[in-house]
Amino acid sequence: MKNAQNRFQSRHPQNYRNPDSNPYLKIHHEYGPPVIVAEDAPSFRGQWARAFGGRDAPLHLEIGPGNGFFLSGMAQRHPNTNWLGIEIRFKRVVLCARKIDAEGVKNARIARYDAWCLDDLFEPGELSCLITHHPDPWPRARHAARRLSGPEFAAWASRALKPGGLWRMKTDYHPHIISLQKSIADLPFQVTGRVDDVRLNGVPWPEDEDVVTNYQRKFYEKNEPIYAIELSRE
């Protein structure tokens, strides 16, 4: 666990050199459940049921839950699933936690961690579902390796998801869809659904397994498309 934490700190040294640099740093440290701080998150690797009061249930992971609208909404709809969000920004961790508390759901947690250090947190086959909504586009070619639709992240997802597990992505950036399909070419995934305009055609998975996010709604208001794809781990 020490090595995992050292890797995390090496990527975010400013938070440890100057703990007063962000007022939400202290708030998130003192918040308590449903917040899981970065120092504690690796201790749950392979035993995430502990984070949910010992409740053994399928683990669904959302990367970058923002204000927690989707995470808390899905936790309400599917109480027999454990819902975990991963977010790196202190303020968003706190906003997500407040949303979870406001909705009164007990099967949702928000952990502060880096999406590029997730091997620290999950054993192979530990996830039943992975959700990546509107990941950063990183449109410049020199930044392509940072995309969550790229081959490095896809390879991690293929390890973390159990056979039959699902990876669902909604995005306003169409190149993410193309990139993801290329990235899984040699990985044990198959595309089980894809749509190029969710507003017109709906999501390519059951409607009760989706929540329209605030970010998504902004594109609806501008009559701009949201793209979606679902992959199944073979």
C-alpha positions as CSV (number, residue, x, y, z in Angstrom):
1,M,0.0,0.0,0.0
2,K,2.9,2.4,0.7
3,N,4.2,2.0,-2.8
4,A,0.7,2.7,-4.3
5,Q,0.4,5.8,-2.2
6,N,3.9,7.0,-3.2
7,R,2.9,6.6,-6.9
8,F,-0.2,8.7,-6.3
9,Q,1.7,11.4,-4.4
10,S,4.4,11.6,-7.1
11,R,1.7,12.5,-9.6
12,H,0.1,15.1,-7.3
13,P,2.9,16.5,-5.1
14,Q,1.4,20.0,-4.8
15,N,-1.4,18.7,-2.5
16,Y,1.2,17.3,0.0
17,R,3.7,20.2,-0.1
18,N,1.0,22.8,0.5
19,P,-2.1,21.4,2.2
20,D,-3.6,24.9,2.5
21,S,-3.6,25.4,-1.3
22,N,-7.3,24.3,-1.6
23,P,-10.0,24.9,1.0
24,Y,-11.8,21.8,-0.1
25,L,-8.8,19.6,0.8
26,K,-9.5,20.0,4.5
27,I,-13.3,19.7,4.0
28,H,-12.9,16.4,2.1
29,H,-10.5,15.0,4.7
30,E,-12.9,15.7,7.5
31,Y,-16.1,14.8,5.7
32,G,-16.3,11.1,6.5
33,P,-18.5,8.6,4.7
34,P,-19.3,8.6,1.8
35,V,-15.9,10.2,1.1
36,I,-12.9,7.9,0.8
37,V,-9.6,9.9,0.9
38,A,-6.7,9.0,-1.3
39,E,-4.6,7.8,1.6
40,D,-7.2,5.2,2.5
41,A,-8.4,4.1,-0.9
42,P,-5.7,1.5,-1.7
43,S,-6.6,-0.4,1.5
44,F,-9.9,-1.5,-0.1
45,R,-8.3,-3.2,-3.1
46,G,-9.9,-6.6,-3.5
47,Q,-12.3,-6.0,-0.6
48,W,-14.5,-3.0,-1.6
49,A,-17.4,-4.5,0.3
50,R,-15.8,-3.1,3.4
51,A,-16.3,0.4,2.1
52,F,-20.1,-0.3,1.9
53,G,-20.5,-1.6,5.4
54,G,-19.5,-5.2,4.5
55,R,-22.2,-5.4,1.9
56,D,-21.2,-7.8,-0.9
57,A,-22.7,-6.6,-4.2
58,P,-21.7,-6.0,-7.8
59,L,-19.3,-3.0,-7.9
60,H,-20.0,-0.3,-10.5
61,L,-17.4,2.4,-11.0
62,E,-17.9,5.8,-12.5
63,I,-14.8,7.8,-13.4
64,G,-15.3,11.6,-12.9
65,P,-18.8,11.8,-11.4
66,G,-18.7,15.6,-11.2
67,N,-21.5,16.8,-8.9
68,G,-22.8,13.2,-8.3
69,F,-26.1,13.5,-10.2
70,F,-25.6,10.3,-12.1
71,L,-23.9,8.4,-9.3
72,S,-26.6,9.1,-6.7
73,G,-29.4,8.7,-9.2
74,M,-28.2,5.2,-10.2
75,A,-27.7,4.3,-6.6
76,Q,-31.3,5.1,-5.9
77,R,-32.6,3.1,-8.9
78,H,-30.4,0.1,-8.2
79,P,-30.0,-0.4,-4.4
80,N,-28.6,-3.9,-4.8
81,T,-25.5,-2.5,-6.5
82,N,-22.5,-0.8,-4.9
83,W,-21.7,2.4,-6.7
84,L,-18.3,4.0,-6.5
85,G,-17.1,7.3,-8.0
86,I,-13.5,8.2,-8.6
87,E,-12.6,11.9,-8.8
88,I,-9.3,13.8,-8.5
89,R,-10.6,17.3,-7.7
90,F,-11.2,18.0,-4.0
91,K,-14.2,20.3,-4.7
92,R,-15.9,17.8,-6.9
93,V,-15.4,15.1,-4.3
94,V,-17.2,17.2,-1.7
95,L,-20.0,18.2,-4.1
96,C,-20.5,14.6,-5.0
97,A,-20.6,13.6,-1.4
98,R,-23.1,16.3,-0.6
99,K,-25.3,15.0,-3.4
100,I,-25.1,11.4,-2.2
101,D,-26.1,12.6,1.3
102,A,-28.9,14.8,0.0
103,E,-30.4,11.8,-1.8
104,G,-30.1,9.6,1.3
105,V,-28.5,6.7,-0.6
106,K,-26.3,4.3,1.4
107,N,-24.9,2.3,-1.5
108,A,-22.7,5.1,-3.0
109,R,-19.2,6.2,-2.2
110,I,-16.9,8.8,-3.7
111,A,-13.1,8.3,-3.6
112,R,-10.5,10.8,-4.3
113,Y,-7.9,9.2,-6.6
114,D,-6.2,9.4,-10.0
115,A,-7.8,7.6,-12.9
116,W,-4.3,6.7,-14.1
117,C,-3.5,4.9,-10.9
118,L,-6.5,2.5,-10.7
119,D,-4.4,-0.6,-10.5
120,D,-3.7,0.6,-7.0
121,L,-7.4,0.2,-6.1
122,F,-8.8,-2.8,-8.0
123,E,-7.8,-6.4,-8.4
124,P,-8.3,-8.1,-11.8
125,G,-12.0,-8.9,-12.4
126,E,-13.2,-6.8,-9.5
127,L,-15.6,-4.5,-11.5
128,S,-19.0,-5.5,-12.9
129,C,-19.4,-2.2,-14.7
130,L,-17.2,0.8,-15.7
131,I,-18.8,4.1,-16.7
132,T,-16.9,7.0,-18.3
133,H,-19.0,10.0,-19.1
134,H,-17.7,12.9,-21.1
135,P,-14.0,12.3,-20.5
136,D,-11.6,15.1,-21.3
137,P,-11.1,15.2,-25.1
138,W,-7.4,16.0,-25.2
139,P,-7.7,16.8,-28.9
140,R,-4.1,17.5,-29.7
141,A,-2.1,14.5,-31.0
142,R,0.6,14.9,-28.5
143,H,-1.9,14.4,-25.7
144,A,-3.5,11.3,-27.1
145,A,-2.1,9.1,-24.5
146,R,-4.1,10.9,-21.8
147,R,-7.5,10.0,-23.4
148,L,-9.6,7.5,-21.4
149,S,-10.6,6.0,-24.8
150,G,-6.9,5.2,-25.6
151,P,-5.1,1.8,-25.6
152,E,-3.5,2.2,-22.1
153,F,-6.8,2.8,-20.3
154,A,-8.6,0.2,-22.4
155,A,-6.0,-2.4,-21.4
156,W,-6.6,-1.5,-17.7
157,A,-10.3,-1.8,-18.2
158,S,-9.9,-5.3,-19.7
159,R,-8.1,-6.4,-16.6
160,A,-10.4,-4.7,-14.0
161,L,-13.7,-5.9,-15.5
162,K,-14.9,-9.4,-14.9
163,P,-16.1,-11.6,-17.8
164,G,-19.5,-10.3,-18.8
165,G,-18.7,-6.9,-17.3
166,L,-19.8,-3.8,-19.1
167,W,-18.0,-0.6,-20.1
168,R,-20.4,2.3,-21.0
169,M,-19.3,5.6,-22.4
170,K,-21.3,8.7,-23.2
171,T,-19.4,11.6,-24.8
172,D,-19.9,14.8,-26.7
173,Y,-16.6,14.2,-28.5
174,H,-17.1,11.8,-31.4
175,P,-13.4,10.9,-31.8
176,H,-13.6,9.2,-28.4
177,I,-15.9,6.6,-29.9
178,I,-13.6,5.9,-32.8
179,S,-10.6,5.8,-30.6
180,L,-12.2,3.4,-28.2
181,Q,-13.2,1.0,-30.9
182,K,-9.6,1.0,-32.2
183,S,-8.1,0.6,-28.8
184,I,-10.0,-2.6,-28.1
185,A,-9.1,-4.3,-31.4
186,D,-6.8,-6.8,-29.6
187,L,-8.5,-6.9,-26.3
188,P,-11.3,-9.2,-25.0
189,F,-14.1,-6.8,-25.7
190,Q,-17.0,-6.8,-28.1
191,V,-19.2,-3.8,-29.0
192,T,-22.8,-4.6,-27.8
193,G,-24.3,-1.2,-28.7
194,R,-23.6,2.1,-30.2
195,V,-25.7,5.2,-31.0
196,D,-24.6,8.6,-32.5
197,D,-27.4,10.7,-31.0
198,V,-28.7,9.7,-27.6
199,R,-31.3,12.4,-27.5
200,L,-32.9,11.0,-30.7
201,N,-32.2,7.3,-30.3
202,G,-31.8,6.7,-26.6
203,V,-28.9,4.9,-25.0
204,P,-27.8,1.5,-26.3
205,W,-28.6,-0.1,-22.9
206,P,-31.8,-0.4,-20.8
207,E,-33.3,3.0,-20.0
208,D,-33.5,2.3,-16.3
209,E,-29.7,1.9,-16.3
210,D,-29.1,5.5,-17.3
211,V,-29.5,9.0,-15.9
212,V,-29.3,12.1,-18.0
213,T,-26.4,14.2,-16.6
214,N,-26.5,17.9,-16.2
215,Y,-23.6,18.2,-18.6
216,Q,-25.4,16.0,-21.1
217,R,-28.5,18.2,-20.8
218,K,-26.5,21.3,-21.9
219,F,-25.9,19.6,-25.3
220,Y,-29.6,18.7,-25.6
221,E,-30.5,22.3,-25.2
222,K,-28.1,23.3,-28.0
223,N,-29.4,20.4,-30.2
224,E,-26.0,18.9,-30.3
225,P,-25.5,15.1,-30.2
226,I,-24.3,12.9,-27.4
227,Y,-22.6,9.7,-28.5
228,A,-22.8,6.4,-26.6
229,I,-21.1,3.0,-26.8
230,E,-21.3,-0.1,-24.7
231,L,-18.7,-2.8,-24.6
232,S,-18.9,-6.3,-23.0
233,R,-15.8,-8.0,-21.5
234,E,-15.6,-11.5,-23.0
